[in-house]
Amino acid sequence: MILEEMLRDERAAGRREERQSILRSFLEDFGSIPPELEKKLFEESDATVLKNWLIAATSKSIEEFIQKIQ
């Protein structure tokens, strides 16, 4: 049972990191990412929040993205 839990946690962590990387890629198209936003992106671990942030990544600027995620 412990091995199954470890594998499940690893898969969840991998999906979280993938979402974070995708968000970062979208936002880098606007230029440099403010350090406080980058910190927030990589500290967030809730999958639902990250999915919502991916939707917000359709913004036209980093400023608009920040407004949408607050």
N, C-alpha and C positions, 0 to 999 in steps of 0.2 A: 504494500500500500504506500509506503514512503516513497518508493521509486516512482510510482504513478503520480504522486503529488509533486515531486520534484520536476518530472517531465512536463506536467501541466503548467507549473510556474515558469519553467524555461520558455515554453511556447508563448505564454502570455507576455513575458518580458520581451520576447522577440517581436511580437506584434506591436507592442508599445513603442519599442525603439524604431520600428519601421514607420509607424505613424509620425513619430517625432522627426525622423529624417525627411519624410515627404513634406511635412509642414515647413521645415527649414528650407528645403529646396524651393518651395513656392515663394517664401518670404525673401529669400536671397535675390530673387529676380527684381525686387524693389530696391536693392542696395544692401548696406550693412544692417544687421539686426541689432537693435539696442540691447546692451548686455542684460538689462532687467527682463526683457522679453525672452531672450534666449534662456535665461535661468528658469523662467516660468515654464517655458516649453519642455525643458528637460527634467523638471521636477514633477510635472503632472503625470500621474499614473492611472487615472480613471479613464477607462476605455471610452466611455460615453462622452466625456468631456473632450477627449482627443478627436473623436469622430465629429463632434460639433465644430471643433476648431478647423478640421479639414474643410468643412463646408464654408466656414468663414474665410478660408484662404482664397476664396474667389474674389476677395476684395481688390480694390484698385490701388491700395497703398498700405504700408505697414500701419499707418495711423488709423485707417478704416478697419483693418484687422483687429487692432487693439480695442477699438470701440465695440466691435461685434462680440469679442470674447469676454467683455466685462459684464 
